Amino acid sequence: MRYILIFTLFISFLFTSCFGINTEIILNRNGSGTISIEYQLNKSLDALGRLDGNERWNTIPVGLPDFERTLERLPEMKLLSHSSREDERNLNVSVRMEFSSIQGLLSFLDAHGQKSSFTGNASSGRLLFTLNDGTDSLNPALEDFLSDISSGYNVKTVMTFPSAGNLSVTDRDGNSIQNVNISRQGRMISASFPLFDVLSAENGINLEFSW
């Protein structure tokens, strides 16, 4: 199987000339919905993810067979479309899936149940995602490497709620993080920030959606 590193969920449908990971989640009133993931990552991150000791980073499948095998174990998830290509620098993948419940979505995004939580119900709830828990500091050599290869890449997350929603971005101590571009349009909220800020967040990064 072939996997690449993914340091965030989500993961938007809006392409830019050079982006990292974009995700759009549309949540229906009954808890079902769709998730679209589009990512473009330097292939050096793929190689880094294969090294011993780096298993702590979240991973997601790349190829169509990998997605199919993954979703075979997740009965509440269904693959709708998949495409991928490579160039000299990047891996480019676009995938769209549907889920029958919020727990089904979390089973894909956080298989070990350590970086997400959900309370409430589909019509009124709270969804917490930890992009980086901040417990693992980067050594200077790795930090310089990640800074170099992630330059110009961004992380964008878009979520459309069944009703009016909110998003707060905090560190692990609950302090608000300011260097995040948050926008709202109707029932849709998006957040965007540089990929390296996610990778190197010493105090962690949490996304908390509520509606």
C-alpha positions as CSV (number, residue, x, y, z in Angstrom):
1,M,0.0,0.0,0.0
2,R,1.1,3.6,-0.6
3,Y,0.4,6.4,1.8
4,I,1.4,10.0,2.1
5,L,1.7,12.1,5.2
6,I,-1.3,14.3,6.0
7,F,-0.9,16.6,9.0
8,T,-4.5,17.9,8.9
9,L,-7.9,17.0,8.2
10,F,-9.1,18.6,5.7
11,I,-8.9,19.4,4.1
12,S,-11.6,23.1,0.0
13,F,-12.8,22.8,-3.3
14,L,-11.0,26.1,-4.3
15,F,-7.7,25.5,-6.0
16,T,-4.8,28.0,-5.9
17,S,-1.7,27.9,-7.9
18,C,0.2,26.2,-5.1
19,F,-1.7,24.7,-2.2
20,G,-1.3,22.0,0.4
21,I,-4.4,20.3,1.7
22,N,-7.9,21.4,1.0
23,T,-11.0,19.8,2.5
24,E,-14.7,20.5,2.2
25,I,-17.2,18.7,4.5
26,I,-21.0,19.2,3.9
27,L,-23.1,18.0,6.8
28,N,-26.8,17.3,6.4
29,R,-29.5,17.5,9.1
30,N,-29.6,13.7,9.5
31,G,-25.9,13.4,10.1
32,S,-25.0,12.2,6.6
33,G,-22.9,14.2,4.2
34,T,-20.0,14.3,1.8
35,I,-16.3,15.0,2.2
36,S,-14.1,16.2,-0.7
37,I,-10.3,16.2,-0.2
38,E,-7.9,17.8,-2.6
39,Y,-4.2,17.8,-1.8
40,Q,-0.9,18.6,-3.4
41,L,2.1,17.7,-1.4
42,N,5.8,17.7,-2.0
43,K,6.9,14.1,-2.6
44,S,9.6,14.5,0.0
45,L,6.9,14.4,2.6
46,D,5.8,11.0,1.1
47,A,9.4,9.8,1.6
48,L,9.5,11.2,5.1
49,G,6.4,9.3,6.0
50,R,8.0,6.0,5.1
51,L,10.8,6.4,7.6
52,D,10.9,4.5,10.9
53,G,9.7,6.6,13.8
54,N,7.3,8.7,11.7
55,E,4.3,6.5,12.2
56,R,2.9,9.1,14.7
57,W,1.8,11.3,11.8
58,N,-1.7,10.7,10.4
59,T,-1.8,9.1,7.0
60,I,-4.4,8.7,4.3
61,P,-4.4,6.5,1.2
62,V,-3.3,7.9,-2.2
63,G,-4.2,5.3,-4.9
64,L,-7.7,4.2,-5.7
65,P,-7.0,0.6,-4.5
66,D,-5.8,2.0,-1.2
67,F,-9.0,4.0,-0.8
68,E,-11.1,1.0,-1.7
69,R,-9.4,-1.2,0.8
70,T,-9.6,1.5,3.5
71,L,-13.3,2.0,3.0
72,E,-14.0,-1.7,3.0
73,R,-13.4,-1.5,6.7
74,L,-15.7,1.5,7.1
75,P,-19.2,0.6,6.3
76,E,-20.5,4.1,6.9
77,M,-18.2,5.6,4.2
78,K,-18.6,5.3,0.4
79,L,-16.2,6.3,-2.3
80,L,-17.8,8.5,-5.0
81,S,-14.8,9.6,-7.1
82,H,-11.0,9.5,-7.1
83,S,-8.3,10.9,-9.4
84,S,-4.5,11.3,-8.9
85,R,-1.5,12.4,-10.8
86,E,2.2,13.1,-10.2
87,D,4.6,15.7,-11.5
88,E,8.3,16.1,-10.7
89,R,7.6,17.8,-7.4
90,N,4.2,16.9,-6.2
91,L,1.6,14.2,-5.5
92,N,-1.8,15.5,-6.5
93,V,-4.9,13.6,-5.3
94,S,-8.6,14.5,-5.5
95,V,-11.2,12.3,-3.8
96,R,-14.9,12.6,-2.9
97,M,-16.7,10.4,-0.4
98,E,-20.0,10.2,1.4
99,F,-20.7,9.3,5.0
100,S,-23.9,8.1,6.6
101,S,-23.2,9.5,10.0
102,I,-20.7,11.9,11.8
103,Q,-19.2,8.9,13.6
104,G,-18.6,7.3,10.2
105,L,-16.8,10.4,9.0
106,L,-14.6,10.5,12.2
107,S,-13.8,6.8,11.7
108,F,-12.1,7.8,8.4
109,L,-10.4,11.0,9.6
110,D,-9.3,9.7,12.9
111,A,-9.1,5.9,12.9
112,H,-7.6,5.7,16.4
113,G,-10.0,8.2,18.0
114,Q,-7.3,10.3,19.5
115,K,-7.5,13.5,17.5
116,S,-11.2,14.2,17.3
117,S,-14.4,14.2,19.3
118,F,-18.1,14.9,18.7
119,T,-20.9,15.8,21.1
120,G,-24.5,16.6,20.5
121,N,-26.4,15.5,17.4
122,A,-26.6,16.2,13.7
123,S,-28.8,19.2,14.1
124,S,-26.9,20.8,17.0
125,G,-23.4,19.6,17.9
126,R,-19.7,20.3,18.6
127,L,-17.0,18.8,16.5
128,L,-13.4,19.0,17.6
129,F,-10.4,18.2,15.4
130,T,-6.8,18.3,16.6
131,L,-4.5,19.2,13.7
132,N,-1.3,19.0,15.8
133,D,-1.3,18.3,19.5
134,G,2.0,20.0,20.0
135,T,3.5,17.2,22.1
136,D,6.3,16.4,19.6
137,S,8.9,19.1,19.1
138,L,10.8,19.2,15.9
139,N,14.6,19.0,16.0
140,P,16.3,21.9,14.1
141,A,17.3,19.8,11.1
142,L,13.8,18.5,10.6
143,E,12.3,21.9,11.1
144,D,14.5,23.4,8.5
145,F,13.7,20.6,6.1
146,L,9.9,20.9,6.6
147,S,10.1,24.7,6.3
148,D,11.8,24.4,3.0
149,I,9.6,21.8,1.4
150,S,6.3,23.2,2.8
151,S,7.0,26.8,1.6
152,G,4.1,28.1,-0.5
153,Y,1.7,25.3,0.6
154,N,-1.4,26.1,2.6
155,V,-4.1,24.2,4.6
156,K,-7.7,25.0,4.0
157,T,-10.7,23.5,5.7
158,V,-14.3,24.2,4.7
159,M,-17.4,23.0,6.5
160,T,-21.1,23.6,5.6
161,F,-23.4,23.0,8.5
162,P,-27.1,22.1,8.6
163,S,-27.7,25.4,10.4
164,A,-25.7,28.5,11.3
165,G,-22.3,27.5,12.7
166,N,-19.1,28.8,14.3
167,L,-15.4,27.9,14.3
168,S,-12.8,28.6,16.9
169,V,-9.1,27.9,16.4
170,T,-7.1,27.4,19.6
171,D,-3.9,25.9,21.0
172,R,-4.0,22.9,23.4
173,D,-4.4,25.3,26.3
174,G,-7.5,26.8,24.8
175,N,-5.9,30.1,23.8
176,S,-7.1,31.6,20.5
177,I,-4.8,31.4,17.5
178,Q,-4.8,34.6,15.5
179,N,-2.8,33.8,12.3
180,V,-5.7,32.0,10.7
181,N,-7.8,33.3,7.8
182,I,-11.4,32.5,8.8
183,S,-14.3,33.4,6.4
184,R,-18.0,32.8,6.7
185,Q,-20.6,32.7,3.9
186,G,-24.1,31.6,4.9
187,R,-23.9,28.2,6.6
188,M,-20.3,27.7,5.3
189,I,-17.2,28.5,7.3
190,S,-13.6,28.1,6.1
191,A,-10.2,28.4,7.8
192,S,-6.8,28.7,6.0
193,F,-3.2,28.9,7.2
194,P,0.3,28.0,6.0
195,L,1.1,24.3,6.1
196,F,4.3,24.9,8.0
197,D,2.4,26.6,10.8
198,V,0.5,23.3,11.3
199,L,3.7,21.2,11.2
200,S,5.6,23.3,13.6
201,A,2.9,24.4,16.1
202,E,4.6,23.9,19.4
203,N,1.4,24.6,21.4
204,G,-0.8,22.6,19.1
205,I,-3.7,23.5,16.9
206,N,-7.4,22.6,17.4
207,L,-10.4,23.3,15.2
208,E,-13.7,23.4,17.0
209,F,-16.8,23.5,14.9
210,S,-20.2,24.1,16.5
211,W,-23.7,24.6,15.2
